[in-house]
Amino acid sequence: MIRIAEKPTIAPGPYGKPIEIKPYTRWPLPYRGSKYSLVERIIGGKRRWIVVWKYMDIAPIYNKDEDGNPKLPENLLLSFRKIGKSSGSFRITPNKEVITKVLNREGKWVTYYLGKLEGQWNFGNNIDLDPKIRPFSLWTGFTFHHGEYWSVWIRERSGSKLYWKYRIDYSNKFLPIVQHIYFNSVEDYPDLVRIYLEIRPHGGRLYINEYGHIWMNLPNSEVGPTYEDEIKSNIESLLDGTFEGNGRLIYKRFKETQCWPIYIGNIKDYDLGNPPRTYFEDLSHYFENISRNEEIESEEIDRNIGM
């Protein structure tokens, strides 16, 4: 069974002080995580509420029960109703926190915490979001809009932190104005950073999904020597037809980014075992007043060299 449990969660508040966040209250952190949508569709001649993953020209893929019928997580529809939302997108963080945005009366987007995800998704189509596979294999889950993204930097003094960037677009019809603000993880991740740089010495992005699984971007030209043979062998499994995942999603990723999605393990097996968090000191006005572009959605290669 899959459900949204009405459980509180703990997150870092101002200056890193832990705060408890209860269901259906404001979410104080950025709107990041795996992206899904709650929509109403006619399937098999019946109108149904479903959860879908979608990306550009790929046909939407919906969650199913064991018989292949649409399966809606318990409490999800009710959770939307409780905050005055009928349908739309939501995110799930690496800590399984389900969050979504609501447009308030002042025309601003406000993020709410709904609860914790419990249970397993079943999107079929050889897609496994909680796989039992070896590190350095091709990733078996969704390859876009999936996982909270972070970057490993190689710039001097970046240390063992993970980083992400927030984009604010002040552009108008006369002048494009875009500001980037960079944030780092609260904790250090020396083991994860070391493994990442052994795989991709120039640094780049990784993604952590709601089950703690980590996958990364890897161009053919940047494979480090330590795991080169193993990774190339796993890529060949896709080319020779022995890969047990959704090959179309893999090829789509490579076509658009020139990167292979490579699995590097679960966050619980690295360092302190906790997904990375960010906290803010006096930046709440950014998240209160900016209704879009709070996260860069593009799948660009983000090495952050020399920045």
N, C-alpha and C positions, 0 to 999 in steps of 0.2 A: 504494500500500500504506500502511496505517496501523499503527503499532506503538508500543509503549512501550520505548524504548531504555534499556538499563542504563548510563546515563551519570551521573556526578556533577554537581552543580550548586554554584554559589557564591551565598551569601546573607549578609546582614549579621548578625553575631552580637552578643554583648553589647558595648555602647558603639560599635556600628557597625563593629567589626573584621570583615573578610571571613572566612568559614569555608567549608570544603568539606563538602558533605553527600553521602554515598555512598548508592546504592540500598539499600533495606531497613534503613535506620537511622532514628533518631528525627528528626522534622521540628521545628526549633526556632522556627518562625514560626507565626502564627495560621492556623487552618483556613479558608481563603478561596479563592474562585475559582468557575469554572463547575461546576455540579453535575450529575453523571450517576450512573447506577446500573448495576451488573453483576448481571443476574438470569437465571434459567433459566425458559424458557417453551416451551410447545408451539406451534410454528408450522408450518403445512403438514403436520400429522400427525407432526412430528418434535420431539423435545426438543432445544432449542438454548440455548446461552449467548449472550446479547445485551447490548448496551449501550443503555440507554434514557434519554431525557429525559422528565420528566413534571412536570406541574403541575396540581394540583387536579382539576377535572372534564375537563381535556383528555386525550384518549386518549394513552397513552404512545407516543412516537415512537422507533423504533430505527434504529441505523446499518445501512446496507445496502451490498452490493457493486454493481457496474454492472448486474447482472441483477435487482436488487431483492431478493436474498436476504440474510438477516441476516449481517452482517460484524463479527466480533469483532477488535479490535486485537490484533496479534501480541504475545505475552508478557503480556497483561493478566491472564488467568486464572492463569498461572504466578506472576505477581507477587503476586497475592492469596494463593495457596497458600504462598508463601515466608514470609509474615508471619503465617500461621495464620488467614487469613480466607477464607471460602468464597464470599461474595457480599455485595452491599450498595453503598452510595453511595461515591463518590470525588469529588475536586475536581481541577481543572486551573487553575493559576495563569496570569497573563499571560506568565510566563516558560516556559510549557509544562511546568511541573513537575506530575507526577501524585502526589497525596497521598491518603491514606485513614486512617480511624481504626479501631483495634482495641480491644476491651474486654479489659483484662488481668485477671489473677487477683485483683487488689485491687478490682476493680469500677470502675476508672478508664479513661476513653477516652484512648488514646495514639495520636498521629499519626505515620505513617511516610511517608517519601519512597520512591516506587517507581521513578522514572526520568523521562525526558523524552518527551513526545509527539512523534512524527514522522509526517508524512503528513496527509491531509485526511479529515475526517468527511464522511459522505454520508447525511444523514438524510432526503433526498428532500423531498416535500411543499412544494416551492418555498422551502426553507430553506437559506440560504447563510451559513455562519459565517465564511467568508474571502472576502468579496465584493470586486469591483472596481467600486465605485460612488462617486459624487461626494459630498463632504461636504455635509451639510444635507439629504440624502435620508432617507426612512424606513428604519429599520434592517431588514435582511433576515433576521436570525437569530432565535434564541429571545428572547423578551421577558420571561422570568422565570427566576430561578436561573441566569442566564447572565452571566458576567463577574465580576471582582472589583470590588466597589463602592467608590467614593471620593466625597467631597463637596467642592464648591467653596464656600468661605465668603466672606461679605462683611463680616464683623465686623472691627472695627479690630484691627490688628496680626496678622491671619491671613496676610498676605503672599501669596506664590505657592505655598504648600504645598497639598497635598491632604490630606484628613482622613477618618478613619473612626472608628466607635465600637464599643466592646466592651461587651457587656451581661452582667452577672453577676446571677443570680436567686437570692437567699437566702430567698425566700418560704417560709412554712410555712402550716399550716392556720389559724393564728391571725392572721398579719400578712403582708401583701405587702411584700417588701423587694427593691428592684431598684437596682443601682448601675451607672452608665454611666461608662466611662473612654474618653477621647478620645486618639487617636494621629494623628500627622502623618507625611507622607512624608519620607524622608531628604533627597531632592533637592527643589529648587524647580522649578516648572513654569510660568514666567511666560507663555509663549506659549499653552499650553493653557488656563490660567486666563483670559487675556485673551479668547480666542475664546469660551470658555464664557460669560463674562459679557456678551459682545456678543450672544450668542444668548438668554441668560436672565439678565438683569441682577440678579435677586434671589438668584442662586446656587442650588445644589441638587446632585443626585446625577449621577454618571456611572458607567459600567461598562466594564471593559477585559477582553476575552475572551482565550482562549489563543493567538490569532493577532495580538494587539496592537490589534485594532479597538476603537474607543471609541464607545459610544452613550450617550445621555443622556435624562433625563426632561424633557419640555417641555409645560407646560399652555398652552392657547390664550390665557389671559389674561396670560401672561408673556413673550411673544415680543418680543425687542428689535427696534428699527427697522432695524438694519444688514442683517439677513438675512431680514426679515419676509416680503417678497414671494416670495423663493425657497423658503422653508420652506412657506409656505401653498400655493404651487403644487405642491410635492411631496406635501403632504397631499391635495390635490385629486386627484392621480393615483390615490390609493386609493379615493376616493369615486366617480370616474368609471370605475373598472375597468381602468386602464392600469398599475397598480402590479405589478411583476414579483416579488412576494414572497408570503408567507403572510399574507393579509389577516386571517384569523381571529385570529392571534396579536397583530396590531396592535390590532384592535378589543378583544380581551381586555385588553390592557394599558391602553387608554384607559378602558374600562368600570370597571376596578378602581382606577385611580390618577388618572383625569382628566388623564393625561399621554400625549403622543405620544412614541414611541421614535425619536429623531433621531440619525442617524449623524454623527460629527464628525471622522472620519479615523482614521489609525493612529498609535499612540504613537511609532513610529519617525520620524514626520515632525514631531514636536514636541520642542522643547528639546534635551536630550541624547540623545533617542531611546530611552531605557530605561524600562521599566515601573516604576512607583513601588514602593518597598520601605519597610518599617518595621523598626526594631530596638528591642530592649528592654534596659533597664539592670538593674533589679532587680524585674521583674514576672513572673518565671517561675512563681511559685507560683500565679498566676491560671490559667495555661494548664495547669499540672500537675494542679490539684485541681478545676477546674470541668469537668464532663462535658457540659454542654449550655449553650445560649444564649451561646456564645462569639462569635457574630456575630448581629446583628439580621437576621432573615430576612424581616421584613415589607418590603413595597414602598412604605412611607410616603414622602411628600415630606419630605426632610430638608434644610432650609435652614440650620439652626443659627444663626439670627439671634438675637442677644442672649444667646447661651450662652457 
